[in-house]
């Protein structure tokens, strides 16, 4: 395998997707229950419940990689709540650590009883990526979460969620699950399709991805920078909405299709947000639209962020969760403290898809899933997944991805393309009257900007004082260019903006030696 991996690293095509050969092939045979053992256990389940005057008949058994589910038909007049109330007594009678009662199984009239297997099967991440279900998934935001109770791969689409809340205590498998989600997207999407902002207060979990071309900014570990990154995402969301309304499309997929089709027909669409007051230099033309990538924001510890930055972050997350779906911006929020002061009503109402690992109490389970059950999970990747639009969670077992596998993929991706960071993401923003955000002068001292002197020279030579010309000339974002022009205004280099938005250049051109 080592020789194969070194071969893979030799010649890397720009924009290539990683190969599954970079991952470990785990073949772990686990002895399951025999048919006779399952028959004996079925009788034992019936007898244990009969001891409490609850009559049921086991009608089916589904052995899986981590748990075995017994399907029980209750006798007439037996309430499901009576069976649920006996969960701990059943665990004792069957000599297992915990059992979980599934009160409703979609499409069936039976009750489920889930019992942990004596030996757990490790779910291979590589096998999941090589499964036909993941290969056939068209979306660049496809996520391989693990296997369901029957052993079938669980593949879901973040674009349809459109945001995901992940909760679980320390050691429950939450951080490994976030790694599998990020790795799934890295195997599916190029940087042109998906860009990421990673916020990691712990400074350990996501720093391994530093340097991959998908990142919009280096992994954010400072919480003030994290709040600024969310403000940038809100500003970008508003910008995308204005752009899409100008060209008459309803979502990012429609926008990208329109732009790509126009470019293929040899008639690229001119940027409708371009200011026509701006004079074009010789040889310059009005910029045309290019397709926009999806943006995924991963926050590894929401509780820490809420504690340090507080209420403002809650509002920013709510704004993104409410509106950002059509703009192609998606959130993955993770926390190990699923209490109501972290997962507030505002955040929960706007993040419909939930993924819960083992939690310490029924109250925490209700906070995350709005129902109990997560307190009976087994830990180490055992999860309940509740996609938006349903209130019946699905049990699944997370795939395991090791640190060295992540390192292999990151090293491969670093060779496919250089990083392309946007400096303005972590700059400070202030809120304007219309609810949008603009770069704050106090945060970005533009006269200290390393490009400021060059920008002044360019403006005074070309006699053009427009934000868009500075953007194009120095390949910087709108906010950085705007703050440099405003600094020039304060320094008397350019005049204040007139009614049409144009400015006069007041300073003379620099004297050439």
Secondary structure as UniProt FT lines:
FT   HELIX           2..10
FT   TURN            14..15
FT   HELIX           20..22
FT   HELIX           35..50
FT   TURN            51..53
FT   STRAND          56..63
FT   STRAND          67..74
FT   TURN            76..77
FT   HELIX           80..84
FT   TURN            85..86
FT   HELIX           87..93
FT   TURN            94..95
FT   STRAND          99..102
FT   TURN            106..107
FT   STRAND          111..116
FT   HELIX           125..129
FT   HELIX           132..136
FT   TURN            140..141
FT   STRAND          142..148
FT   TURN            149..150
FT   STRAND          153..157
FT   HELIX           158..161
FT   STRAND          164..167
FT   TURN            170..171
FT   HELIX           174..188
FT   TURN            191..193
FT   STRAND          194..199
FT   TURN            201..202
FT   HELIX           207..209
FT   TURN            210..211
FT   TURN            213..214
FT   HELIX           223..247
FT   HELIX           252..264
FT   TURN            265..266
FT   TURN            272..273
FT   TURN            276..277
FT   TURN            282..283
FT   STRAND          294..299
FT   HELIX           302..308
FT   TURN            309..310
FT   HELIX           311..323
FT   TURN            324..328
FT   STRAND          329..335
FT   TURN            340..342
FT   HELIX           345..350
FT   STRAND          353..356
FT   HELIX           362..369
FT   HELIX           374..376
FT   TURN            380..381
FT   STRAND          382..386
FT   TURN            388..389
FT   STRAND          394..398
FT   HELIX           403..416
FT   HELIX           423..426
FT   STRAND          429..431
FT   TURN            433..434
FT   STRAND          437..439
FT   TURN            441..443
FT   HELIX           446..448
FT   TURN            450..451
FT   HELIX           452..462
FT   HELIX           467..474
FT   HELIX           478..491
FT   TURN            499..500
//
